[in-house]
Amino acid sequence: MSDAPDLAGLAALIGDPARARMLTAVMSGKAMTATELALEAGVTASTASTHLAKLTAGQILAIEKQGRHRYFRLFDAEVAEMLEGLMEIASRRGPRRRTGPADPALRVARVCYDHLAGERGVWLMDQLRDRKVLDPSPHAEKFFARLGIDVASLAKSRRPLCRPCLDWSERRHHLGGALGAAILDRIFALRWARRELDSRAVVFSANGERALRQLLGQ
């Protein structure tokens, strides 16, 4: 018996069209109800329930309970990064067209599970790499302290500190991992940007763009 990973099982689990639409919906990082996901997938409530049971059993989705309500979200950041990468690959295998989302706002900046993606996300990754602050060091700790992020504490968490995530639209990497999530959290907390309602789009204010560039010495 082979001890190789069950790639066929994983592919079958996420490859069903209805389940794929559900997974795309929760890529925003927002937990959704079974009813909402049924509407996203275009299936009945009972069919959605069957799909969701398979996705949770396969640790693709996780359940959050609030009172009598159940919400479904992606199991973890690794699943999100896998799906973002598959979206990019799928876009290259289909008809020849521009890759990534059609909505210009999503192409500029969007949420990929819990970190920044799109043009802004790739640009941010490039800037941080140029400044050599993606590895734990006193220099990195001092740099991110200006943004209100404790890199030393993040480095002790079980989640990888920095993880390159292949961007669906840019075909280059943006920053995932604990640091990528912390940066996006601070961007929202400082009101440099906001989430568009019912969308993955992230919209930066003029002041937010300026503050981010000043942080990066531009």
C-alpha positions in Angstrom: 0.0 0.0 0.0 1.4 3.4 -1.0 2.0 5.9 1.8 1.9 8.8 -0.7 -0.5 11.7 0.0 -4.0 11.2 -1.3 -3.9 13.8 -4.0 -6.8 12.2 -5.9 -9.0 12.4 -2.8 -8.1 16.0 -2.2 -8.7 16.9 -5.9 -12.1 15.2 -5.9 -13.1 17.0 -2.7 -12.5 20.5 -4.0 -13.1 19.7 -7.7 -16.9 19.5 -7.6 -18.3 22.6 -9.2 -20.7 23.4 -6.4 -18.0 22.9 -3.7 -15.6 25.0 -5.7 -18.1 27.9 -5.7 -18.6 27.5 -1.9 -14.8 27.7 -1.4 -14.4 30.7 -3.6 -17.1 32.4 -1.5 -15.3 31.9 1.8 -11.9 33.0 0.4 -12.9 36.4 1.7 -12.1 35.1 5.2 -15.7 35.6 6.3 -17.6 32.8 7.9 -20.9 32.0 6.1 -24.0 30.0 6.9 -25.1 26.9 5.1 -28.0 28.9 3.6 -25.6 31.5 2.2 -23.3 28.9 0.8 -26.2 27.1 -0.8 -27.1 30.3 -2.6 -23.5 30.8 -3.7 -23.3 27.3 -5.1 -26.8 27.3 -6.7 -27.9 24.1 -4.9 -30.6 23.1 -2.5 -30.2 23.3 1.2 -30.0 19.5 1.5 -27.4 19.2 -1.2 -25.4 22.0 0.3 -25.5 20.2 3.7 -24.0 17.1 2.0 -21.2 19.1 0.4 -20.4 20.9 3.6 -20.2 17.7 5.5 -17.6 16.4 3.1 -15.6 19.6 3.2 -15.5 19.7 7.0 -14.6 16.0 7.2 -11.7 16.7 4.8 -10.5 19.7 6.9 -11.1 22.1 4.0 -13.7 23.9 6.0 -14.2 24.4 9.7 -17.3 25.1 11.7 -17.8 28.1 14.1 -20.8 28.0 16.4 -22.6 31.0 17.8 -25.6 30.0 19.9 -27.8 27.9 17.7 -26.1 29.1 14.5 -23.3 27.4 12.6 -20.9 29.2 10.3 -18.4 27.7 7.9 -15.0 29.2 7.2 -11.7 27.9 5.6 -9.9 25.5 7.8 -6.7 27.4 7.9 -4.4 29.7 6.0 -2.7 26.8 4.2 -6.0 25.9 2.6 -6.5 29.5 1.5 -3.1 29.7 0.0 -3.6 26.4 -1.9 -6.9 27.7 -3.3 -5.4 31.0 -4.4 -2.6 29.1 -6.2 -5.1 26.8 -7.9 -7.1 29.8 -9.1 -4.0 31.1 -10.8 -3.2 27.8 -12.4 -6.8 27.2 -13.5 -6.8 30.7 -15.1 -3.8 29.7 -17.2 -5.3 26.4 -18.3 -8.6 27.9 -19.6 -9.3 30.1 -22.6 -6.7 32.7 -23.3 -7.8 35.7 -21.2 -6.5 38.0 -18.6 -5.9 36.1 -15.4 -7.5 36.9 -12.0 -10.8 38.6 -11.2 -12.6 40.8 -13.7 -13.4 43.5 -11.1 -10.7 46.2 -11.3 -11.0 46.8 -7.5 -10.2 43.2 -6.8 -7.2 43.3 -9.0 -5.8 46.3 -7.2 -6.2 45.0 -3.6 -8.2 42.2 -2.1 -8.3 39.9 0.9 -6.8 36.5 0.4 -8.2 34.7 3.5 -6.6 37.1 6.1 -3.8 38.9 4.2 -3.5 41.4 1.4 -3.4 40.3 -2.2 -3.6 41.8 -5.7 -1.3 44.6 -7.0 -1.0 46.2 -3.6 -0.1 42.9 -1.9 2.6 42.0 -4.4 4.0 45.6 -4.2 4.1 45.3 -0.4 5.9 42.0 -0.5 8.5 43.5 -2.9 9.0 46.5 -0.6 9.4 44.4 2.5 11.9 42.1 0.8 13.9 45.0 -0.4 14.2 46.3 3.1 15.2 42.9 4.4 12.6 42.7 7.1 11.0 39.4 6.3 13.3 37.4 8.6 13.2 37.8 12.4 16.0 40.2 13.4 16.3 43.4 15.6 16.0 45.4 12.4 12.7 43.7 11.5 11.4 44.0 15.0 12.1 47.8 15.0 10.6 48.3 11.6 7.3 46.5 12.4 7.1 48.1 15.9 6.4 51.3 14.0 3.3 49.7 12.6 2.3 48.3 16.0 3.3 44.7 15.3 5.3 42.6 17.7 7.3 40.3 15.4 9.0 38.5 18.2 5.6 37.3 19.5 4.4 36.3 16.0 7.6 34.3 15.5 6.7 32.1 18.5 3.2 31.1 17.1 2.6 27.8 15.4 1.8 29.5 12.1 4.7 30.3 9.8 5.8 33.9 10.3 6.2 34.7 6.5 4.8 32.5 3.8 4.8 33.5 0.1 1.4 33.1 -1.5 1.1 32.9 -5.3 -1.2 35.8 -6.4 -4.1 34.8 -8.6 -4.0 37.9 -10.8 -0.4 39.1 -10.6 1.2 35.6 -11.0 3.8 36.7 -8.4 3.9 36.3 -4.6 2.2 38.3 -2.0 2.8 37.9 1.8 0.9 35.3 3.8 1.6 33.8 7.1 1.3 35.3 10.6 3.0 38.5 9.5 0.9 39.0 6.4 -2.3 38.7 8.6 -0.9 41.1 11.2 -0.1 43.7 8.6 -3.6 43.6 7.1 -5.1 43.8 10.6 -3.1 46.9 11.4 -4.0 48.5 8.0 -7.7 48.1 8.9 -7.2 49.1 12.5 -5.4 52.3 11.4 -8.2 53.0 8.9 -5.7 53.2 6.0 -8.1 51.0 4.1 -11.5 49.4 4.3 -13.2 46.3 3.1 -15.9 46.8 0.4 -19.3 45.5 1.6 -19.9 41.9 0.4 -16.7 41.8 -1.5 -13.1 40.8 -1.1 -12.0 44.2 -2.4 -9.8 46.4 -0.1 -9.9 50.1 -0.8 -7.1 52.3 0.4 -7.8 56.0 1.3 -5.5 58.7 0.0 -4.2 59.2 3.6 -3.7 55.4 4.0 -1.7 55.1 0.7 0.5 58.0 1.9 1.0 56.6 5.4 2.0 53.2 4.0 4.5 54.7 1.6 5.9 56.8 4.3 6.4 53.7 6.5 8.3 52.1 3.6 10.4 55.2 3.1 8.9 56.3 -0.2 
